[in-house]
Amino acid sequence: MQTTKFVKQPVAVSVIVEKDGRVFPRKFLWKDGHTYKIDRITRVERAASTKVGGCGIRYTVMVEGLPRYLYDEEGKWFMEDEVVIEVDT
């Protein structure tokens, strides 16, 4: 039997840092080696990831027309990844 769970997926992120210290992520490298461009940032807030734990700055970003959460946890970037796992019955 299979089930799904969320895991913290570390990602490499290219950012622009403004003179005033504001950070703007522009693209990220996913675990499969594909680089995704961030089309736009719709929200920035301090928040916890309720699915995988951790807390930091959460960027709500649009990627290929879909909203995604990107977290900056003290300079370490991650996203929530849904994975399928086998469960013994």
MILUMVO-897848 format. One record per residue (C-alpha): residue number from 1; residue in three letters; x, y, z. Coordinates in Angstrom, 2 decimals, always signed. Layout:
MILUMVO-897848
<site resi="NUM" resn="ALA" X="X" Y="Y" Z="Z"/>
...
//
This chain:
MILUMVO-897848
<site resi="1" resn="MET" X="+0.00" Y="+0.00" Z="+0.00"/>
<site resi="2" resn="GLN" X="+1.16" Y="+3.54" Z="-0.68"/>
<site resi="3" resn="THR" X="+0.68" Y="+6.80" Z="+1.15"/>
<site resi="4" resn="THR" X="+2.09" Y="+10.28" Z="+0.78"/>
<site resi="5" resn="LYS" X="+3.90" Y="+12.55" Z="+3.17"/>
<site resi="6" resn="PHE" X="+5.60" Y="+15.91" Z="+2.95"/>
<site resi="7" resn="VAL" X="+9.35" Y="+16.34" Z="+3.44"/>
<site resi="8" resn="LYS" X="+11.61" Y="+19.36" Z="+3.66"/>
<site resi="9" resn="GLN" X="+13.37" Y="+19.58" Z="+0.28"/>
<site resi="10" resn="PRO" X="+16.51" Y="+21.76" Z="+0.31"/>
<site resi="11" resn="VAL" X="+16.89" Y="+23.88" Z="-2.84"/>
<site resi="12" resn="ALA" X="+19.60" Y="+26.11" Z="-4.27"/>
<site resi="13" resn="VAL" X="+18.17" Y="+29.57" Z="-4.92"/>
<site resi="14" resn="SER" X="+19.44" Y="+32.47" Z="-7.04"/>
<site resi="15" resn="VAL" X="+18.49" Y="+35.77" Z="-5.43"/>
<site resi="16" resn="ILE" X="+18.83" Y="+39.49" Z="-5.94"/>
<site resi="17" resn="VAL" X="+19.64" Y="+41.47" Z="-2.80"/>
<site resi="18" resn="GLU" X="+18.72" Y="+45.15" Z="-2.90"/>
<site resi="19" resn="LYS" X="+20.80" Y="+47.88" Z="-1.22"/>
<site resi="20" resn="ASP" X="+18.29" Y="+48.02" Z="+1.62"/>
<site resi="21" resn="GLY" X="+18.68" Y="+44.28" Z="+2.30"/>
<site resi="22" resn="ARG" X="+15.45" Y="+43.05" Z="+0.72"/>
<site resi="23" resn="VAL" X="+15.86" Y="+39.63" Z="-0.89"/>
<site resi="24" resn="PHE" X="+14.15" Y="+38.63" Z="-4.13"/>
<site resi="25" resn="PRO" X="+14.46" Y="+34.97" Z="-5.19"/>
<site resi="26" resn="ARG" X="+14.57" Y="+34.62" Z="-8.99"/>
<site resi="27" resn="LYS" X="+15.01" Y="+30.89" Z="-9.65"/>
<site resi="28" resn="PHE" X="+15.64" Y="+27.62" Z="-7.81"/>
<site resi="29" resn="LEU" X="+17.23" Y="+24.26" Z="-8.57"/>
<site resi="30" resn="TRP" X="+14.90" Y="+21.32" Z="-7.90"/>
<site resi="31" resn="LYS" X="+16.09" Y="+17.84" Z="-6.82"/>
<site resi="32" resn="ASP" X="+15.75" Y="+16.48" Z="-10.38"/>
<site resi="33" resn="GLY" X="+18.30" Y="+19.01" Z="-11.64"/>
<site resi="34" resn="HIS" X="+15.73" Y="+21.25" Z="-13.35"/>
<site resi="35" resn="THR" X="+16.00" Y="+24.99" Z="-12.77"/>
<site resi="36" resn="TYR" X="+12.66" Y="+26.75" Z="-12.35"/>
<site resi="37" resn="LYS" X="+12.23" Y="+30.47" Z="-12.96"/>
<site resi="38" resn="ILE" X="+10.14" Y="+32.34" Z="-10.42"/>
<site resi="39" resn="ASP" X="+7.61" Y="+34.33" Z="-12.44"/>
<site resi="40" resn="ARG" X="+6.70" Y="+36.63" Z="-9.57"/>
<site resi="41" resn="ILE" X="+6.56" Y="+36.93" Z="-5.81"/>
<site resi="42" resn="THR" X="+3.04" Y="+37.45" Z="-4.50"/>
<site resi="43" resn="ARG" X="+3.67" Y="+37.53" Z="-0.74"/>
<site resi="44" resn="VAL" X="+6.52" Y="+37.64" Z="+1.77"/>
<site resi="45" resn="GLU" X="+5.93" Y="+36.91" Z="+5.46"/>
<site resi="46" resn="ARG" X="+7.45" Y="+35.28" Z="+8.51"/>
<site resi="47" resn="ALA" X="+5.77" Y="+31.89" Z="+8.78"/>
<site resi="48" resn="ALA" X="+6.17" Y="+28.28" Z="+9.84"/>
<site resi="49" resn="SER" X="+5.87" Y="+25.31" Z="+7.53"/>
<site resi="50" resn="THR" X="+2.99" Y="+23.34" Z="+9.00"/>
<site resi="51" resn="LYS" X="+3.67" Y="+20.39" Z="+6.67"/>
<site resi="52" resn="VAL" X="+7.39" Y="+19.77" Z="+7.29"/>
<site resi="53" resn="GLY" X="+8.39" Y="+21.93" Z="+10.24"/>
<site resi="54" resn="GLY" X="+10.78" Y="+24.82" Z="+10.25"/>
<site resi="55" resn="CYS" X="+10.21" Y="+28.55" Z="+10.40"/>
<site resi="56" resn="GLY" X="+11.55" Y="+31.51" Z="+8.51"/>
<site resi="57" resn="ILE" X="+10.64" Y="+33.89" Z="+5.74"/>
<site resi="58" resn="ARG" X="+8.02" Y="+32.33" Z="+3.47"/>
<site resi="59" resn="TYR" X="+7.83" Y="+33.56" Z="-0.10"/>
<site resi="60" resn="THR" X="+4.66" Y="+32.75" Z="-1.99"/>
<site resi="61" resn="VAL" X="+5.91" Y="+32.56" Z="-5.56"/>
<site resi="62" resn="MET" X="+4.36" Y="+31.82" Z="-8.93"/>
<site resi="63" resn="VAL" X="+6.15" Y="+29.10" Z="-10.91"/>
<site resi="64" resn="GLU" X="+4.76" Y="+28.08" Z="-14.30"/>
<site resi="65" resn="GLY" X="+1.42" Y="+29.62" Z="-13.33"/>
<site resi="66" resn="LEU" X="+1.10" Y="+27.80" Z="-9.99"/>
<site resi="67" resn="PRO" X="+1.58" Y="+29.18" Z="-6.46"/>
<site resi="68" resn="ARG" X="+4.38" Y="+27.58" Z="-4.44"/>
<site resi="69" resn="TYR" X="+5.92" Y="+28.23" Z="-1.02"/>
<site resi="70" resn="LEU" X="+9.65" Y="+28.88" Z="-0.82"/>
<site resi="71" resn="TYR" X="+11.20" Y="+29.21" Z="+2.65"/>
<site resi="72" resn="ASP" X="+14.37" Y="+31.01" Z="+3.73"/>
<site resi="73" resn="GLU" X="+15.34" Y="+29.53" Z="+7.09"/>
<site resi="74" resn="GLU" X="+18.36" Y="+31.58" Z="+8.21"/>
<site resi="75" resn="GLY" X="+20.00" Y="+31.39" Z="+4.78"/>
<site resi="76" resn="LYS" X="+19.00" Y="+27.78" Z="+4.11"/>
<site resi="77" resn="TRP" X="+16.30" Y="+27.51" Z="+1.48"/>
<site resi="78" resn="PHE" X="+13.70" Y="+24.74" Z="+1.25"/>
<site resi="79" resn="MET" X="+10.35" Y="+23.82" Z="-0.25"/>
<site resi="80" resn="GLU" X="+7.69" Y="+21.31" Z="+0.80"/>
<site resi="81" resn="ASP" X="+7.87" Y="+18.16" Z="-1.32"/>
<site resi="82" resn="GLU" X="+5.12" Y="+15.54" Z="-1.39"/>
<site resi="83" resn="VAL" X="+6.60" Y="+12.03" Z="-1.69"/>
<site resi="84" resn="VAL" X="+5.00" Y="+8.61" Z="-2.06"/>
<site resi="85" resn="ILE" X="+6.08" Y="+5.97" Z="+0.45"/>
<site resi="86" resn="GLU" X="+5.34" Y="+2.26" Z="+0.70"/>
<site resi="87" resn="VAL" X="+3.52" Y="+1.15" Z="+3.84"/>
<site resi="88" resn="ASP" X="+3.63" Y="-2.46" Z="+5.03"/>
<site resi="89" resn="THR" X="+0.19" Y="-3.87" Z="+5.73"/>
//
